[in-house]
Structures are given as C-alpha cells and as structure tokens.
Amino acid sequence: MSAEKLAVEPPAAARRLLGATLWSGPVAVRIVEVEAYGGDPAGPWHDPAAHSGRGRTPRNAVMFGPPGVLYVYFSYGMHTCVNVTSGPDGVASAVLIRAGEVIAGHETARARRPAARTDAGLAKGPGNLGSALGITLADYGTPLFDPGAAIRLELGPEITDSAAVAVGPRVGVSLAADRPWRLWLTDSPAVSAYRRSPRAPKLERPA
C-alpha cells in the first residue's frame, strides 16, 4: 500500500509528500509545502510542538494510528488545517500540509477563496489550503489511500533532486521552534511566507 511509504520518521514522510496530489471532490492540489510533527515522550520522535506531544487525547487519537489518515483541526477557531498521519501504527506523528498548487477544480476553489488574488494564492498557507479543498472537521479520520474515499492522496515519484527541496524551521511554533522540519519546493509560487512565533526563543546572532 502507498500508505506504508509514510511509515517512516516525520521528516522523511514530509519529504515523501512533496509533489503528491491531494483530491477533495472536484478540487486537487499538488503539495508544495509541508511541516513534520512527532509525538509523545514515550515515542521515538518526541515533539513538544506537536498536538501529540503530551500524549493521546480524543482530539489527536488518529495521530497514534496507521499512516495515511486525515487529521483535521481548527486553528484559531476558524481555519481548517489538513494533516496526513505518518510513522508506524501506534507511534504518533503527522505532516501538516502547508500549501499546494491547485491543479483541478479551479472554479470551485476560486468560489471558496474569493479573497485570493491569483491562482498561486488559492491554497497558499494551511488555512487557505483547507478552504480551497472544502475540508471540514467532519472529514477527520478519512483513510486517504482508500479509492472510494471523498478525499484521496496520490503519491508521486519521490523527489531526489536536493536542489528542488528547501528545508527550514517550522512556522508559528514556540516550542522546538528551530527544528528544521518544514520542507518546500523551491520553484513553487504557492509556498507560504515564514513567520516565527513571537513566543519562540530569539535566535542568537553571531557576535
């Protein structure tokens, strides 16, 4: 199964998702920016910035399950954020889909994102991506590799060109802020801007 290709450590799963296609009804996006997140202290990839960083809850339970399942949550009470679970079954981790290029269903995506000035902006940023795809909290737990599912993930060829992928710190997290678990395609205009959390420790500047 393609889902097994995501049963790896978080950064490797994030890299594997770059260039993949995520379908939701008539709209499809090519994934161009991702962020990896680990799990609780008992697991191999403890990540205090992850929703699973303190252990299992009803909200994050799907992160502890098999790879290739949709994890959806509200950010700031209004933005739907789309995540794909990763790692082996029983070990918490997931990848946040931060941005994508709309490759099908442009009219539907534009109707959902009337504020977007360009097609590149339709799914730029995690909240905008969720809106363009029309994904809601009701989609939580969708098996993304099930051909009959309303939301489906299709992995493309693995990107092996190191120059095609950039790596940097995650956006907006105050804990483990400098962990280089954000990855993006260098040639895509749909990649979002980096914004460091004001609560994150300040970067030390060279003397």
Salt bridges, closest charged atoms under 4 A:
GLU33 OE2 - ARG98 NE 2.99
GLU33 OE2 - ARG182 NE 2.72
GLU35 OE2 - ARG98 NH1 3.87
ASP47 OD2 - ARG170 NH1 2.65
ASP47 OD1 - ARG179 NH1 3.73
GLU101 OE1 - ARG30 NH1 3.18
ASP119 OD2 - ARG110 NH2 3.04
ASP178 OD1 - ARG196 NH1 2.82
